[in-house]
Amino acid sequence: MFKKQKSNEIRAGIGVFTVLGVGIVIIALLFLNGLFVSAFLHANAQRISDLRLTQAIQFLVPLILIIVEFWIFDRMNQNLRK
């Protein structure tokens, strides 16, 4: 019975590190995606002059990029496991 409790503690520790790792990856991706979007907006500042549109792009595009990046990552994992 003592061994089962110890194995459950080990599994819980692995889950915490997994969640922490995913959180760090998401933060890094948000930062990089934000930089890419910011560079795009500065390069096209004359074409996109509406402030509301610029703010919407700066908020939504990095989030959409994270979803796409994780989708690509999941697809690659599925293909490599076959």
DSSP file (Angstrom, degrees, kcal/mol; ACC not computed):
  #  RESIDUE AA STRUCTURE BP1 BP2  ACC     N-H-->O    O-->H-N    N-H-->O    O-->H-N    TCO  KAPPA ALPHA  PHI   PSI    X-CA   Y-CA   Z-CA
    1    1 A M     >        0   0    0      0, 0.0     4,-1.5     0, 0.0     5,-0.1   0.000 360.0 360.0 360.0 -36.3    0.0    0.0    0.0
    2    2 A F  H  >  +     0   0    0      1,-0.2     4,-1.8     2,-0.2     5,-0.1   0.864 360.0  55.3 -65.4 -35.7    2.9    2.4    0.7
    3    3 A K  H  > S+     0   0    0      1,-0.2     4,-2.3     2,-0.2    -1,-0.2   0.876 103.7  54.3 -66.9 -36.4    4.3    1.8   -2.7
    4    4 A K  H  > S+     0   0    0      1,-0.2     4,-2.0     2,-0.2    -1,-0.2   0.907 107.8  49.6 -64.2 -40.4    1.0    2.8   -4.4
    5    5 A Q  H  X S+     0   0    0     -4,-1.5     4,-1.8     1,-0.2    -1,-0.2   0.897 110.6  50.6 -64.5 -38.5    1.0    6.1   -2.6
    6    6 A K  H  X S+     0   0    0     -4,-1.8     4,-1.8     1,-0.2    -2,-0.2   0.902 109.1  50.3 -67.2 -39.8    4.6    6.7   -3.6
    7    7 A S  H  X S+     0   0    0     -4,-2.3     4,-2.1     1,-0.2    -1,-0.2   0.865 108.7  53.0 -67.0 -34.2    3.9    6.0   -7.3
    8    8 A N  H  X S+     0   0    0     -4,-2.0     4,-2.2     2,-0.2    -1,-0.2   0.882 107.1  52.1 -66.4 -36.8    0.9    8.4   -7.2
    9    9 A E  H  X S+     0   0    0     -4,-1.8     4,-1.9     2,-0.2    -2,-0.2   0.890 108.7  50.7 -65.1 -38.4    3.1   11.1   -5.9
   10   10 A I  H  X S+     0   0    0     -4,-1.8     4,-2.0     2,-0.2    -2,-0.2   0.921 109.9  49.5 -66.0 -43.0    5.6   10.5   -8.7
   11   11 A R  H  X S+     0   0    0     -4,-2.1     4,-2.0     1,-0.2    -2,-0.2   0.895 109.3  52.2 -62.5 -39.9    2.8   10.8  -11.3
   12   12 A A  H  X S+     0   0    0     -4,-2.2     4,-1.9     1,-0.2    -1,-0.2   0.893 108.1  51.9 -64.0 -38.2    1.5   14.0   -9.7
   13   13 A G  H  X S+     0   0    0     -4,-1.9     4,-2.0     1,-0.2    -1,-0.2   0.886 108.0  50.8 -65.2 -39.0    5.1   15.5   -9.9
   14   14 A I  H  X S+     0   0    0     -4,-2.0     4,-2.0     1,-0.2    -1,-0.2   0.889 109.1  52.0 -65.7 -38.5    5.3   14.6  -13.6
   15   15 A G  H  X S+     0   0    0     -4,-2.0     4,-2.5     2,-0.2    -2,-0.2   0.884 107.8  51.4 -64.6 -39.1    2.0   16.3  -14.3
   16   16 A V  H  X S+     0   0    0     -4,-1.9     4,-2.6     1,-0.2    -1,-0.2   0.921 111.3  47.1 -65.0 -42.9    3.1   19.5  -12.6
   17   17 A F  H  X S+     0   0    0     -4,-2.0     4,-2.5     2,-0.2    -1,-0.2   0.852 111.1  52.5 -67.9 -32.8    6.3   19.6  -14.6
   18   18 A T  H  X S+     0   0    0     -4,-2.0     4,-2.5     2,-0.2    -2,-0.2   0.940 111.8  44.7 -66.1 -46.4    4.3   19.0  -17.8
   19   19 A V  H  X S+     0   0    0     -4,-2.5     4,-2.4     2,-0.2    -2,-0.2   0.904 114.6  49.8 -64.1 -41.1    1.9   21.8  -17.0
   20   20 A L  H  X S+     0   0    0     -4,-2.6     4,-2.2     2,-0.2    -2,-0.2   0.908 111.4  48.9 -63.9 -41.9    4.8   24.1  -16.1
   21   21 A G  H  X S+     0   0    0     -4,-2.5     4,-2.3     2,-0.2    -2,-0.2   0.909 111.5  48.4 -64.0 -43.1    6.6   23.2  -19.3
   22   22 A V  H  X S+     0   0    0     -4,-2.5     4,-2.5     1,-0.2    -2,-0.2   0.897 110.8  52.2 -64.7 -39.6    3.5   23.8  -21.4
   23   23 A G  H  X S+     0   0    0     -4,-2.4     4,-2.2     2,-0.2    -2,-0.2   0.908 109.8  48.0 -62.0 -42.2    3.0   27.2  -19.7
   24   24 A I  H  X S+     0   0    0     -4,-2.2     4,-2.4     2,-0.2    -2,-0.2   0.903 111.9  50.0 -65.3 -40.9    6.6   28.2  -20.3
   25   25 A V  H  X S+     0   0    0     -4,-2.3     4,-2.7     2,-0.2    -2,-0.2   0.911 110.4  50.1 -63.7 -41.9    6.3   27.2  -24.0
   26   26 A I  H  X S+     0   0    0     -4,-2.5     4,-2.6     2,-0.2    -2,-0.2   0.906 110.7  49.6 -63.8 -41.3    3.0   29.2  -24.3
   27   27 A I  H  X S+     0   0    0     -4,-2.2     4,-2.2     2,-0.2    -2,-0.2   0.926 112.6  47.3 -62.8 -44.1    4.6   32.3  -22.8
   28   28 A A  H  X S+     0   0    0     -4,-2.4     4,-2.6     1,-0.2    -2,-0.2   0.913 113.1  48.5 -64.1 -42.2    7.6   32.0  -25.1
   29   29 A L  H  X S+     0   0    0     -4,-2.7     4,-3.1     2,-0.2     5,-0.3   0.895 109.8  51.9 -65.9 -39.6    5.3   31.5  -28.2
   30   30 A L  H  X S+     0   0    0     -4,-2.6     4,-2.3     2,-0.2    -1,-0.2   0.916 111.3  48.4 -61.1 -41.7    3.2   34.5  -27.2
   31   31 A F  H  X S+     0   0    0     -4,-2.2     4,-2.0     2,-0.2    -2,-0.2   0.947 115.5  42.7 -63.1 -49.6    6.3   36.7  -26.9
   32   32 A L  H  X S+     0   0    0     -4,-2.6     4,-2.3     2,-0.2    -2,-0.2   0.918 115.3  48.8 -65.3 -43.4    7.7   35.6  -30.3
   33   33 A N  H  X S+     0   0    0     -4,-3.1     4,-2.5     1,-0.2     5,-0.2   0.888 109.9  53.0 -63.7 -37.9    4.3   35.8  -32.0
   34   34 A G  H  X S+     0   0    0     -4,-2.3     4,-2.5    -5,-0.3    -1,-0.2   0.894 108.7  49.9 -62.7 -39.8    3.8   39.3  -30.5
   35   35 A L  H  X S+     0   0    0     -4,-2.0     4,-2.5     2,-0.2    -2,-0.2   0.916 111.2  48.8 -64.2 -42.9    7.2   40.3  -31.9
   36   36 A F  H  X S+     0   0    0     -4,-2.3     4,-2.2     2,-0.2    -2,-0.2   0.925 113.8  45.7 -62.8 -44.8    6.3   39.0  -35.4
   37   37 A V  H  X S+     0   0    0     -4,-2.5     4,-2.6     2,-0.2    -2,-0.2   0.905 112.4  51.1 -66.1 -41.1    2.9   40.7  -35.4
   38   38 A S  H  X S+     0   0    0     -4,-2.5     4,-2.3    -5,-0.2    -2,-0.2   0.917 110.6  48.5 -62.4 -43.1    4.4   44.0  -34.1
   39   39 A A  H  X S+     0   0    0     -4,-2.5     4,-1.9     1,-0.2    -1,-0.2   0.897 111.7  50.4 -63.8 -39.9    7.1   43.9  -36.8
   40   40 A F  H  X S+     0   0    0     -4,-2.2     4,-1.5     1,-0.2    -2,-0.2   0.917 111.3  48.0 -63.1 -43.6    4.4   43.2  -39.4
   41   41 A L  H  < S+     0   0    0     -4,-2.6     7,-0.2     1,-0.2    -2,-0.2   0.877 111.3  49.8 -67.9 -36.9    2.3   46.1  -38.2
   42   42 A H  H >< S+     0   0    0     -4,-2.3     3,-0.9     1,-0.2    -1,-0.2   0.865 110.6  50.5 -69.0 -34.3    5.3   48.5  -38.2
   43   43 A A  H 3< S+     0   0    0     -4,-1.9     3,-0.2     1,-0.2    -1,-0.2   0.811 119.3  37.3 -70.8 -28.8    6.2   47.5  -41.7
   44   44 A N  T 3X S+     0   0    0     -4,-1.5     4,-2.1     1,-0.2    -1,-0.2  -0.134  76.6 127.7-113.1  36.1    2.6   48.1  -42.9
   45   45 A A  T <4 S+     0   0    0     -3,-0.9    -1,-0.2     1,-0.2    -2,-0.1   0.833  72.6  52.0 -64.9 -33.4    1.8   51.2  -40.8
   46   46 A Q  T  4 S+     0   0    0     -3,-0.2    -1,-0.2     1,-0.2     3,-0.2   0.855 111.5  45.9 -73.4 -33.3    0.6   53.2  -43.7
   47   47 A R  T  4 S+     0   0    0      1,-0.2     2,-0.8    -3,-0.2    -2,-0.2   0.870 115.0  47.5 -75.7 -37.1   -1.8   50.6  -45.0
   48   48 A I     <  +     0   0    0     -4,-2.1    -1,-0.2    -7,-0.2    -4,-0.0  -0.813  64.3 147.5-108.9  92.3   -3.3   49.9  -41.5
   49   49 A S        +     0   0    0     -2,-0.8     2,-0.4    -3,-0.2    -1,-0.2   0.601  36.7 102.6-102.5 -13.4   -4.0   53.3  -40.0
   50   50 A D     >  -     0   0    0      1,-0.2     4,-2.1     2,-0.0     5,-0.1  -0.601  59.7-152.9 -75.9 123.8   -7.1   52.4  -37.9
   51   51 A L  H  > S+     0   0    0     -2,-0.4     4,-2.4     1,-0.2     5,-0.2   0.874  93.4  53.0 -65.4 -39.5   -6.1   52.2  -34.3
   52   52 A R  H  > S+     0   0    0      1,-0.2     4,-2.1     2,-0.2    -1,-0.2   0.900 110.1  48.0 -64.9 -39.8   -9.0   49.8  -33.4
   53   53 A L  H  > S+     0   0    0      2,-0.2     4,-2.4     1,-0.2    -1,-0.2   0.907 110.9  51.4 -65.9 -41.8   -8.0   47.4  -36.2
   54   54 A T  H  X S+     0   0    0     -4,-2.1     4,-2.5     1,-0.2    -2,-0.2   0.917 111.1  47.7 -61.5 -43.9   -4.3   47.5  -35.1
   55   55 A Q  H  X S+     0   0    0     -4,-2.4     4,-1.6     2,-0.2    -1,-0.2   0.894 111.2  50.7 -65.3 -39.8   -5.2   46.7  -31.5
   56   56 A A  H  X S+     0   0    0     -4,-2.1     4,-2.9     2,-0.2     5,-0.4   0.909 111.6  48.0 -64.1 -41.3   -7.4   43.8  -32.6
   57   57 A I  H  X S+     0   0    0     -4,-2.4     4,-1.7     1,-0.2    -2,-0.2   0.918 110.1  52.0 -64.8 -43.3   -4.7   42.4  -34.8
   58   58 A Q  H  < S+     0   0    0     -4,-2.5    -1,-0.2    -5,-0.2    -2,-0.2   0.806 118.0  38.3 -64.6 -28.8   -2.1   42.7  -32.0
   59   59 A F  H  X S+     0   0    0     -4,-1.6     4,-0.7    -5,-0.2    -2,-0.2   0.905 123.0  35.4 -87.3 -46.3   -4.4   40.8  -29.6
   60   60 A L  H  X S+     0   0    0     -4,-2.9     4,-2.5    -5,-0.2     5,-0.2   0.879 106.8  60.9 -82.6 -39.4   -6.0   38.1  -31.8
   61   61 A V  H  X S+     0   0    0     -4,-1.7     4,-2.7    -5,-0.4     5,-0.2   0.904 103.3  49.8 -63.4 -44.2   -3.2   37.1  -34.2
   62   62 A P  H  > S+     0   0    0      0, 0.0     4,-1.8     0, 0.0    -1,-0.2   0.894 112.8  48.8 -61.1 -36.1   -0.7   35.9  -31.6
   63   63 A L  H  X S+     0   0    0     -4,-0.7     4,-1.9     2,-0.2    -2,-0.2   0.911 112.2  47.7 -67.3 -41.5   -3.5   33.8  -29.9
   64   64 A I  H  X S+     0   0    0     -4,-2.5     4,-2.3     1,-0.2    -1,-0.2   0.896 109.7  54.1 -65.0 -39.5   -4.5   32.3  -33.3
   65   65 A L  H  X S+     0   0    0     -4,-2.7     4,-2.7    -5,-0.2    -1,-0.2   0.880 105.9  52.4 -62.8 -37.6   -0.9   31.6  -34.1
   66   66 A I  H  X S+     0   0    0     -4,-1.8     4,-2.6     2,-0.2     5,-0.2   0.919 109.1  49.7 -64.0 -42.8   -0.5   29.6  -30.8
   67   67 A I  H  X S+     0   0    0     -4,-1.9     4,-2.0     1,-0.2    -2,-0.2   0.926 113.4  46.0 -61.1 -44.1   -3.5   27.5  -31.7
   68   68 A V  H  X S+     0   0    0     -4,-2.3     4,-2.5     2,-0.2    -2,-0.2   0.900 111.9  51.6 -65.5 -41.2   -2.1   26.8  -35.1
   69   69 A E  H  X S+     0   0    0     -4,-2.7     4,-2.2     1,-0.2    -2,-0.2   0.907 112.0  45.3 -65.2 -41.9    1.4   26.0  -33.7
   70   70 A F  H  X S+     0   0    0     -4,-2.6     4,-2.5     2,-0.2    -1,-0.2   0.858 111.4  53.9 -69.6 -33.3    0.0   23.5  -31.2
   71   71 A W  H  X S+     0   0    0     -4,-2.0     4,-2.4    -5,-0.2    -2,-0.2   0.930 110.3  46.5 -63.7 -44.5   -2.2   22.0  -33.9
   72   72 A I  H  X S+     0   0    0     -4,-2.5     4,-2.4     2,-0.2    -2,-0.2   0.909 111.8  51.9 -62.7 -42.0    0.9   21.5  -36.1
   73   73 A F  H  X S+     0   0    0     -4,-2.2     4,-2.2     1,-0.2    -2,-0.2   0.912 110.5  47.8 -61.7 -43.5    2.8   20.1  -33.2
   74   74 A D  H  X S+     0   0    0     -4,-2.5     4,-2.3     2,-0.2    -1,-0.2   0.901 111.3  50.6 -64.3 -41.3    0.0   17.6  -32.4
   75   75 A R  H  X S+     0   0    0     -4,-2.4     4,-2.2     2,-0.2    -2,-0.2   0.902 110.2  49.8 -63.6 -40.5   -0.2   16.5  -36.1
   76   76 A M  H  X S+     0   0    0     -4,-2.4     4,-2.3     2,-0.2    -2,-0.2   0.909 110.6  50.0 -65.1 -41.2    3.6   16.0  -36.2
   77   77 A N  H  X S+     0   0    0     -4,-2.2     4,-1.6     1,-0.2    -2,-0.2   0.907 110.6  49.8 -62.7 -41.5    3.5   13.9  -33.0
   78   78 A Q  H  X S+     0   0    0     -4,-2.3     4,-0.7     1,-0.2    -2,-0.2   0.903 112.6  47.1 -64.1 -40.9    0.6   11.8  -34.4
   79   79 A N  H  < S+     0   0    0     -4,-2.2     3,-0.4     1,-0.2    -1,-0.2   0.862 112.1  49.7 -70.6 -35.3    2.5   11.2  -37.7
   80   80 A L  H  < S+     0   0    0     -4,-2.3    -1,-0.2     1,-0.2    -2,-0.2   0.780 106.4  56.0 -74.3 -25.7    5.8   10.3  -35.9
   81   81 A R  H  <        0   0    0     -4,-1.6    -1,-0.2     1,-0.2    -2,-0.2   0.679 360.0 360.0 -78.8 -17.4    4.0    7.8  -33.6
   82   82 A K     <        0   0    0     -4,-0.7    -1,-0.2    -3,-0.4    -2,-0.1   0.484 360.0 360.0 -73.6 360.0    2.6    5.8  -36.6
